[in-house]
Each structure stands twice: as structure tokens, then as C-alpha cells.
């Protein structure tokens, strides 16, 4: 099945529009640089692509969730190729099991992102939020693990393994 060409084109276009913003230099000698970065405009808004980017991400996650392994692999490859899109787009926060599940699907589709350690920190935070909302996280972690890649990229195991480990123990201690 794969990712439809028009969706690939949309993601690649948004990525191209975001790339100059992502590659903009940051003056780390300025003592206020963290605040400037944090308080600056969201890249999706600055590029004027929020609606298109969020719609494309929703479509990608539907394909990822419902597709076969070659389709999921194609989604992961597209997000890997389009790093600015991958870093700038997010699934809305929520306190429901479905919101947690959607965020897990997004993490799974990012497939390690730029750094597995960052994804593990993100997963730990997601699990903590879900537990605070009294979401039964174990079945959701196991469900999304089955959709995830079994390929380890940075020596810390695959996303599938990381999600399974999180399901086996209290996720506070993912390390």
C-alpha cells in the first residue's frame, strides 16, 4: 500500500518550508537564548503551515495504524527523511486513553527520531501523564509495540523493545 504520493508531496513541501527555520543559527553566547527559543513563534505558525502539517500528520498516523508493515515502514522512512516536519509536528495532548495511544503511535512512527534517549524521555513523560490520568497504559504500550519497528538504530534496542520494556515494568524507570 505505502504512502500515497500526494501525502508524500505534502509532507516534503512542509518539511522544505520548515527547514530554513530549523537550520537558523542560535547564538548560544546570548544569555537569553533559551528563553528566546522557547518563547519564539512556533515553527508551524512562522512558516504558515500549521493546518496543512497537522492534517498531514493525522493522515500519516491513520495509515500507520491501519496499514500493513510495508506501509508503516514507508511512514517511518518518510518521517526519517523529513526531519523538520517530524520535529515540528505534534499530536495534541489529552488525558484520555485515545490521546495517549495517538501520542504513542506518533512516537512509534518517528522510530527513534534524532536520538533514542530523547524518545525514551518523551515516553517516560507520556506514561507519567497517562498514569496521573488513570489510563491503563500497559495494553496500549503493547498494542503500539506490535506496530513498531523491530530495528534498533542507536544501540538502545528497537522502539518495539522499548515499548515492551515500558509495559513490563513501572515506566518511571525506563532506564
N, C-alpha and C positions, 0 to 999 in steps of 0.2 A: 504494500500500500504506500508507504513512505509519506513524506510531507508534500502536499500539493504545491506546485510551482509558484502559484500566486502568493501563498503564505510565505514561502521561502523568500520571494521578492520583497514582500512587506517587511519581514524581519531584517533582511540585508539592507534595505533602504533606511530603516530606523537606526540600525547599527551604524551606517555610514554618517548619518546626521548627528549621532551621539559621539562618534569617535573623536572629533576635534575638541569637544568639551572634556572628554575623558583624558585626552593627552595634553591638555593645557598644563603648563608648568605651575607648580605650587612653590611659593617662596617660603621654605621652612625656616629661614632666618628671621622672618617676621614673627614676633612672639604671639600675635593674634591669629596665626594661620589656621589652627584647629577650629576656632570659632568662625572664621570666615568661610571655611569649607563646610562646616556643619550648618551654618545659618544662611548660606548662599541659596540661590534658587535650585530647585530640583532639576536635574538634567533633562527629564522628560518635558517639564514645563519650559525650560530655557530653549530647548530645541523645537518646541511647539508640536510635539508628537505624542503627548500623553494618551489621548483617546486611541490612536492607531496602535501604539505599543501595548497598551493594556488589552485591547481586543485581540491582537496577535498572540499575546501570551495566553489568554484564555483558550483560544483555538488550539494552540500547541499543547496545552495541558489536557484538553479533551482527547486529542489524537494520542497523546502519551498514555493516558489512562485506558482508552478503549482499543488501542492499536495492538498489533502483534509485535514480537520482538524486533523485526526489521524496522517497523515504524518508530518504535521507542528509540532504537539505535540512531535512526535518522534525526529525530528530535534532539537527542543528546549531541550529535555531531553538529547540527545547526547552531545550537547554543554554544558549543565549544568554539566554533568559527566566529560567531558574532558576540564577542566578549563584552562590548559596550552595551549591547542590548541586554545580555544576560545579567550584567551588574546593575543596570538601571531599572529593570522591571521587577515588580514585586507582586505577590498575591496579597490581597487585603487581609489585615489582621482580623481575628474574631475569636470568640470564646466557645464556639460550637465544635462538635466532633468533625463536621464537614469542613470548617475553616482550618482546623489542624491538619486534616487529611490533604486539603489543597496545598497547604504550605509544605507538607511532606512530599507531595508529588512534584512541586517546584524544585525542592532540594534534590530529589532523585533525578529529575531531568537535567539539572545543572551538572550532575555527575562529577563531583569534586570541585567544580568551579576553578578558581585560580589556585586554591590551597585547601587541601583536605582538612587541615586544622581549623580553618575558618568555618568550614561547613560543620565540623563537629561542635564547635562553639555555638553555631546557629541552632543545630539540632538540640543541644542541651537546653538552650533558651526556649525553644519551641516546646520541648517536653515539660519544662518547668511551668510555662504559661498554661499548657493544657491540664497539667495536674492541678494547678490552682483553680481552674475552671471545672474541675472534677470530671474531665474527659478520660475515659478508659483508653489509654494510649497504646497498650500492648497489641490489640488486634489491628489497629491502624498501622502501627510500625511494621508488623509482619505482612500485612496486605501490600503496603507500598514497597517493602523489601523485595517481594516477588516480582515486581515490575522493574526493579532497579538493575543496573549493570553489575555483573559479577567480576568486572575488570578492576583490579587495583591499579591506581596511577602513580601514587606518590609514596608507596611503601607503608601505607597505613591500612591496607585492606580495601575492599571494594565498598561502594555505597550500600550494596546489598548486605555485606557483612556488618557494616557499621550500624545499619538499622536493626539487623537481627540482634546484635550485641546490646543495643539500647533496649530492645524488647525483653531480653533475658534478665536484665537487672534494673535496679533503680537508676534511671538515666542521669541522676545528679553526678554519678561517677563515670562518665563516658571514657575518661582517660584511663 
